[in-house]
Amino acid sequence: MAKARRKQRLSKREYQARVQALRENLLQMQVGMKNVPFKVLLLLAGPEGAGRGNLLHALTAWLDPRGLETFTFLPPTDEEREHPHQWRFWRSLPSAGRIGLYAGSWYTEALREAARDKRARDQLHHEAERIREFEKLLADSGTLILKVWLQLSREAQGRRLQALSNDPETAWRVTDEDWHHHRIYDRLAKTARRIRKLTDCPGARWTVIDAEDERRRDLLVGELLLARFKQQQKKAARLNRRMGPPRVVRPLRPSGLRRLRALPLDQDLSEEGYESQREKWLGRLNRAVREALEAGRSIVFVFEGWDAAGKGGAIRRLTSALDPREYGVISVAKPNDEEKHAHYLWRFWRQIPRDGRVAIFDRSWYGRVLVERLEGFCREDEWMRAFGELNRFEQQLTDHGIIVLKYWLHVSHDEQLRRFREREATAHKRHKLNAEDWRNRRKRRAYEIAVGDMLALTDTENAPWNLVPADSKRFARIEVLRSASRKIEAALED
Amino acid sequence: MAKARRKQRLSKREYQARVQALRENLLQMQVGMKNVPFKVLLLLAGPEGAGRGNLLHALTAWLDPRGLETFTFLPPTDEEREHPHQWRFWRSLPSAGRIGLYAGSWYTEALREAARDKRARDQLHHEAERIREFEKLLADSGTLILKVWLQLSREAQGRRLQALSNDPETAWRVTDEDWHHHRIYDRLAKTARRIRKLTDCPGARWTVIDAEDERRRDLLVGELLLARFKQQQKKAARLNRRMGPPRVVRPLRPSGLRRLRALPLDQDLSEEGYESQREKWLGRLNRAVREALEAGRSIVFVFEGWDAAGKGGAIRRLTSALDPREYGVISVAKPNDEEKHAHYLWRFWRQIPRDGRVAIFDRSWYGRVLVERLEGFCREDEWMRAFGELNRFEQQLTDHGIIVLKYWLHVSHDEQLRRFREREATAHKRHKLNAEDWRNRRKRRAYEIAVGDMLALTDTENAPWNLVPADSKRFARIEVLRSASRKIEAALED
């Protein structure tokens, strides 16, 4: 953690000279930013009176406002409350090449709660862990995160609040809560030190800046932004080496591949067996889902599987048990421009349903460790890191009470071939098959390894994988209905 | 308005045969849809017991759920209430090539209100007008809108509600309100007839379908969807002729061009005059904005003008009067993939601020009648229609209480040349100039005509254009601050 530097006050003349140079450099920086593959988050925090507002004003005057977004976080709206905690922060994120100035941030609420409530103080390390994970995820993807703590002594704070109160133009800005916080200054400072210590991590360091001299404060923050941007730019240029598909694919955790291969695919179900079972499980699933939604829980289904494994058919049987007004099916295809420039999880966060809804993903965030791994759409360190990121992503969903059900539909290589040929031969099925499907088929061995790693590394207690033998469509469809009913019932009992 | 057809009940056998054919055709339709440039909205309305839920179920079972979105509208969330009325409907719209099934729609609330409240019934024609405009806008852009009214007699409704109440599985679905609506059946039916009549327009016709025979009801709606889709597909193919830039650009309304040319550009302001005026107007603007936001009003600034007219500089001076936490600057560039497939206004609706915020658009929806008109990015009928659409769009903003301030920054051809040359000669300004700017400059005459038409045809009372002589940057910047302050003050007095 960089220490606060205390020096003699900055003269107006020196300030003006340095600001002049800084402004030109910042504008140049922003011109260059349009082509960088990362975004910048500058978080400002500190006690009342430390001048977050004025600092923000200086920064926005120096920078081109067209490349900037400024955030404060008011108490969550009802839409925000009906989503996992981090959803509101995800939806605020600026896109690559832009700067987000956070006058409030994920720290605001944590600090406010901790000031108010002893229990929240005891839970601070939990909150800190959540923040660490979020910031690590962003930093790992190349985001430049600058966290500035504006330091102000108790005495200086008292003088500032008094001065603001005395001026009729600004008196409205000083609230009773501000004075209360002034009285408990020491306790708040201690809590703030603690959260800074807990969240001072590589890629998301705190810089403590003395806020007493306003000119120096603004200048130091501006210069920090500039310096750290240049560092990050160099780092990004180094990383920006060409990606390509791996030549050899080796399993990271062979147990997953063994589990996949051990799945018995010869299970079948007669036409009559199917008809009778279907009615039973559709009814049961309908009741389980209705109960979950009424309790304000959401359900997220994830369908992954081989091409022609029957994901579409399974989804149709599943939706026939649901009220069309309560679910949405999200088909995941290649990302669009906007999505390409964002974190790979961003487009999925956008689709996470509000409380009391069902979302069915036809392919999902697992593309990161399947197609993106094998086709070289991301670097090795990126897909390697993704396993943990995906687990933590789903953990956030289930922490919010969302029931996450993941299905891998497994067909044998032979059965897949039979279905491909059938599609070729049937006029109204031909659109379902293209050259890419044949290409992927030829890479079955590599894909099996990637699927195995996925099964082994993302099979968590809160969001386990369901492997469905799908050589028999009837069997697979019933299996999905049955396991979904049971899992939802079990989740409601917990 | 197509009349309800009453026939003898459909036999189960006939039903099954027709459903079989229908399903195949619907799935084929959806395969073809992926490549059509339009979306489909199917609205279902009708009295309780008419079976909207069951019909929806049938439709979603027949169609591929991956190309579908289903909507109901619950009472608006707080985020929705803090936006213009139509915002929630805009954000629901599916993208081109997809089907939106509306179990609830913009009619739901209008009908519910009218059932409850005599005043709402008297205002029904206002509500109907709003709906007509919205549907016309969508239909004009090629959206297929199907509106189905499920007809059910009072007696049949009574029987249905009773049957539902008697079954313990469905009794929860029948509310006291349903029975109340049954008692006032005749009044509701009259209101419904009235709103149907008021909103039965080309491109958004009502079809009344007898809902007593459930099989026939579902089948007729499915067949209607299929038939109308095919019609629309043919129509779209006819329209899909190549677009190109117009060879000659003639003014639609020469008064705008005259107004543009009459603007005196020789106004200037000395350095000292600028300094003193700036402080005065920044302070006044700051107070006016603060007052507006505290009153829950939003402010939308629109900046249009020639290349190098000084939009960026004017925006920076303007933002220096604002609290960075309360405004956002939206730079409008070429649309991304997602935006390209949506209605041209959709991406602006997404950016309309919540109550109590400032949004500054650096270029805007007026691109439709400027660059898109002149470069042939849309058809002539499209940009011709846009003038009225833009007016109605802004009307919706101002109806919600948003203050809309539009600026055209005007520089002479000579001054523009001087600035282009200066940009070329100055290292840190060179990025601001590209080949396209020179190309646009050569088309000055055509652009003047388009600007003139824009000024003449979108200069409305609620959102008038402010023409700013901008050959002097100092003069222009003060002019923006001055007029913004005064207009906001005036808006607050109204």
Chai-1 contact restraints between the chains, C-beta under 6 A:
chainA,res_idxA,chainB,res_idxB,connection_type,confidence,min_distance_angstrom,max_distance_angstrom,comment,restraint_id
A,Q28,B,H428,contact,1.0,0.0,6.0,A-B,restraint_1
A,V31,B,H431,contact,1.0,0.0,6.0,A-B,restraint_2
A,L56,B,P324,contact,1.0,0.0,6.0,A-B,restraint_3
A,T60,B,P324,contact,1.0,0.0,6.0,A-B,restraint_4
A,A61,B,S320,contact,1.0,0.0,6.0,A-B,restraint_5
A,P65,B,T319,contact,1.0,0.0,6.0,A-B,restraint_6
A,P65,B,V329,contact,1.0,0.0,6.0,A-B,restraint_7
A,R66,B,V329,contact,1.0,0.0,6.0,A-B,restraint_8
A,R66,B,S331,contact,1.0,0.0,6.0,A-B,restraint_9
A,R66,B,D362,contact,1.0,0.0,6.0,A-B,restraint_10
A,T70,B,P324,contact,1.0,0.0,6.0,A-B,restraint_11
A,T70,B,R325,contact,1.0,0.0,6.0,A-B,restraint_12
A,T72,B,R325,contact,1.0,0.0,6.0,A-B,restraint_13
A,T77,B,D78,contact,1.0,0.0,6.0,A-B,restraint_14
A,T77,B,E79,contact,1.0,0.0,6.0,A-B,restraint_15
A,D78,B,T77,contact,1.0,0.0,6.0,A-B,restraint_16
A,D78,B,D78,contact,1.0,0.0,6.0,A-B,restraint_17
A,E79,B,T77,contact,1.0,0.0,6.0,A-B,restraint_18
A,E79,B,E79,contact,1.0,0.0,6.0,A-B,restraint_19
A,A103,B,R325,contact,1.0,0.0,6.0,A-B,restraint_20
A,T319,B,P65,contact,1.0,0.0,6.0,A-B,restraint_21
A,S320,B,A61,contact,1.0,0.0,6.0,A-B,restraint_22
A,P324,B,L56,contact,1.0,0.0,6.0,A-B,restraint_23
A,P324,B,T60,contact,1.0,0.0,6.0,A-B,restraint_24
A,P324,B,T70,contact,1.0,0.0,6.0,A-B,restraint_25
A,R325,B,T70,contact,1.0,0.0,6.0,A-B,restraint_26
A,R325,B,T72,contact,1.0,0.0,6.0,A-B,restraint_27
A,R325,B,A103,contact,1.0,0.0,6.0,A-B,restraint_28
A,V329,B,P65,contact,1.0,0.0,6.0,A-B,restraint_29
A,V329,B,R66,contact,1.0,0.0,6.0,A-B,restraint_30
A,S331,B,R66,contact,1.0,0.0,6.0,A-B,restraint_31
A,N336,B,D337,contact,1.0,0.0,6.0,A-B,restraint_32
A,N336,B,E338,contact,1.0,0.0,6.0,A-B,restraint_33
A,D337,B,N336,contact,1.0,0.0,6.0,A-B,restraint_34
A,D337,B,D337,contact,1.0,0.0,6.0,A-B,restraint_35
A,E338,B,N336,contact,1.0,0.0,6.0,A-B,restraint_36
A,D362,B,R66,contact,1.0,0.0,6.0,A-B,restraint_37
A,H428,B,Q28,contact,1.0,0.0,6.0,A-B,restraint_38
A,H431,B,V31,contact,1.0,0.0,6.0,A-B,restraint_39
